[in-house]
Amino acid sequence: MASAAEQLAGNLNFSAFSKATELKQRIWFTLIALMVYRLATYLPLPGIDPIALEQMFSQNQSGILGMLDLFNGGAIQRMSIIALGIMPYISSSIIMQLASSMSVRLKELKKEGESGRRKINQYTRYGTVILCIVQSYAIATGLESNIAVDPGMFFRMTTVITLVGGTMFLVWLGEQITARGVGNGISLIIFAGIVAQLPIAIVSTLDMSAKGTLGGPLVIVALLVMVVAVIALIVFVERAQRRVLIQYPKRQQANGMSQGEQSHMPLKLNTAGVIPPIFASSLLMLPMSLAGFASEDSPEWITTATALLGPGQPLYMLFYVLGIVFFCFFYTALVFNPDETADNLKKYGGFVPGIRPGNNTAKYLDYVLTRLTVVGAIYLCAICLLPEILRAQYAIPFYFGGTSLLIVVNVTMDTVGQVHSHLMAHQYEGLMKKSKLRGGKRRRR
């Protein structure tokens, strides 16, 4: 019976999907946009010596350049026009969110609704352009020493203009995916970059195993088991909720007193989602990406800082953990306000059993949310430190698990959720049309 019911539900979902013309258009638009993004990673910067670039990247791919290349889908290895990727926009978003929590003017803009959100997005784009100019000029200066065919001011200007334009194109493309596709445009671009690099990394791992540098077949089997376990853990934690019981009092109706209603307020175990590791990574990448392109004549302190803050180093792991913990609490405080939630509950007559409405409810919700955030931060730190330990201790050549799998699994779950919501909306519209048609026929009779 259960299998028959599941098969019937699958047939209904398939039939609903086949009739959802708008959803199919959104999916096709998203796929075409991601294909355009992947094609852009193969368009090289003008004036670059490809042989010298390949030699430079092969010497530094185990460091920060390799980590940056993972998120940019191989754009750095080919030094394409979108080599900066989407990270400057994420860094600018971090700065704007930090500023909005301290600036009275930005707080007022957030309360203005859609118009305020547009202004904040505009400020974020301005910040993205500034960060892109700084990073692209540093990259152009670093490339001049060994990789540029015709170094000089003209090469710097063309490199800066091209890289800034490439990043702003990705920002625009992500916004188009969000508006016309299945949503989560920026996340899907990062997702596409990671997924595009995974086959190359798998082939590299198998090649190392065949040569004996990584280990025998048992090591590969252990890695596969670990990946499956990490995926299962991510799915379990991302779906985990702490349901706070909400009680509504009895109400007077025409037929007498109505029974008091009960509902639940779902609080996710990981409220911040994938934002903390992305924000922490982007902040660490910002200075290290500039140092990664530094020439051999750079000051000694830059070389020392690059070595200490390289992936797999203890100081890098420490700052990474601190960044994840900070952004877990910071982002959770942005998306959930206990005082505002308690006031809304009090306004509509709801209360937590055993807790007085108002300030006591706000303190209780803050207490519960703090405990959940601590557990979520520990989970994110463990997941994200896993690839660093594998690289440092066991020389695994790419990020099995960790941040990459966290992003891939979260974005996949969010995208599936978006598709389901579009299907539900389509089915609801179909039911409304049928009910109107039936109502019209009855009136005619």
Residue, then its C-alpha position, 0 to 999 in steps of 0.5 A: m500500500a505504501s509503495a502504491a501511494e508513493q507511486l501515485a504521489g510521484n505520478l501526480n507531481f510529474s503531471a503537475f510539473s508537466k503542466a507547470t509551463e512557468l516553472k519549466q521556463r524558470i528552470w530553463f532560464t536558470l540552466i541557460a544562465l549557469m551555462v553562460y557563467r560556465l562559458a565566461t570562465y573560459l574567456p581569458l584576460p587579454g595580455i596573459d601568457p598562458i604557459a607562465l600562468e599555468q606554471m604559477f598556478s601549479q606552484n600555488q594551487s595547494g594554497i589560497l589560489g586553489m581554495l579561491d579557484l574551487f569557489n570560482g569554478g576554475a576561473i582563476q586557473r584560466m585567469s578568465i574575465i570573471a577571475l574575481g568571482i562573486m566574492p567581492y559582492i559577498s564581502s560588500s554584503i558583509i560590510m553593509q550588514l555590519a554597517s546596518s546594525m550600527s548606523v541609524r540611517l541604514k536601520e531606517l532604510k531597512k524599515e522603509g520596505e522595498s524602497g529601502r532595500r533597493k537603496i541598500n542593494q545599490y550601496t552594496r553594488y557601489g561597495t562591490v565596485i570599490l572592492c573589485i577595483v582594489q583587488s583587480y589592481a593588486i592582481a594586475t600588479g602581481l601579474e605584471s612581473n612574470i605573466a603579462v605579455d606587455p606589462g605597463m599602465f595599459f595592461r593594468m587599466t584593461t585588467v582592472i576594467t575587465l575584472v570589475g566588469g566580469t564581477m558586476f556581470l555575475v552580480w547581474l546574472g545572479e539577480q536575473i536568476t533570482a528574479r526570472g529563475v528558480g531563485n537563490g541566484i548568487s548561491l547557484i553561481i557558487f554552487a555551479g562553480i563548486v560542482a564544475q570542479l568536483p569531477i576534476a578533483i575526483v579524477s585527481t584523487l583516483d590518479m593519486s591513489a593509483k600512483g600510491t601517493l594517497g593510499g590504496p583502495l581502502v582510503i578511497v572507500a573510506l573517503l566515499v563513506m565519509v562523504v556520504a556520512v557528511i551529506a547525511l549529517i548536513v541534511f539531518v541538521e539542516r532539517a532539525q528544528r526546535r518547536v516552541l509550543i504557542q498557546y492561544p486563549k479561548r475565544q467567544q463565538a456565537n455558539g459559545m466558547s471556542q477551544g484554545e488553539q495550539s501551534h508551534m514556532p519552528l526554530k532551526l538548529n542552524t538558523a544562519g544556514v550556509i552564510p557563516p562559512i561563506f562570509a568567513s571564507s570571503l573575509l579570509m580570502l580578501p587579504m590572502s587573494l591579494a598576497g597570493f599574487a604578490s611578486e617575489d620582491s614583496p616585503e618579508w611580512i607579506t610572505t610570512a603572513t601568507a604562509l601563516l594564514g594559508p589553508g590548513q595552517p593553525l592560525y588560518m583555522l583559528f580565524y576561520v572558526l572565530g569567523i564562523v562563530f561570529f557570523c552564526f550569532f550575528y546573522t541569527a540576530l539579524v533574521f530573528n528578533p526575540d523582542e519583536t516576536a514576543d510583541n507580535l505574540k502578545k498582540y495576537g494573544g499567543f503565549v508560551p505555556g508557563i512563560r509570561p507574555g512580553n519581556n519574559t517571553a523575549k528572554y525565553l526565546d533568546y535563551v532557546l535561540t542562543r543554545l541552538t546557535v551554539v550547537g549550530a556553530i559547533y556543527l558548522c565549525a566541525i563540518c568546515l574544519l574537516p577538509e582543512i584537517l584532511r588537506a593538512q594531515y592526509a594530503i587529500p588534494f581537494y575539499f571532500g566534505g566541508t564547506s563545498l559539500l555544505i554549500v552544495v547540499n544547502v543550495t540543492m535543498d533550497t532549490v528543490g524547495q523553490v521548485h516545490s513551492h512553484l508546483m504548489a502555487h501552480q496546483y493551487e491556481g488550477l484548483m481555484k480555476k476549477s472551483k470557479l468553473r464549477g461555481g459558474k456552471r451551478r449558477r447557470r443551472 
